[in-house]
Amino acid sequence: MIGLLNLGSLVLGLIALILPVVNLMRYKKHSHRNWVSLSIMSISACAISLCFQIFYNYHLVKIEDWSALMDITGAVVYVAATLFIVTIILNAITLIVYRDRTAN
């Protein structure tokens, strides 16, 4: 059951990266009604994904699996930071692109 936290984190991380890309691909179309909600869903998926990783690390501490914790911590930190930074950058680009479009 706890292993599902990693799977959920992976899926939500991918969703967090895909939603702003979909938003940017839809820029040429005339319907710009839900770009804000897609950006909010993207940032929320990123936050929940990172939260799942924190829960998984807490589980490893609780069961005192120190070797697993030491093995995965470096990779988790790198991937979590990359996910966070790329999600923020993609959503900032979306905000910049759509800001001019919705002002008209």
Secondary structure, 3 states (H helix, E strand, C coil): CCHHHHHHHHHHHHHHHHHHHHHHHHHHCCCCCCHHHHHHHHHHHHHHHHHHHHHHHHHHHHCCCHHHHHHHHHHHHHHHHHHHHHHHHHHHHHHHHHHHHHHC
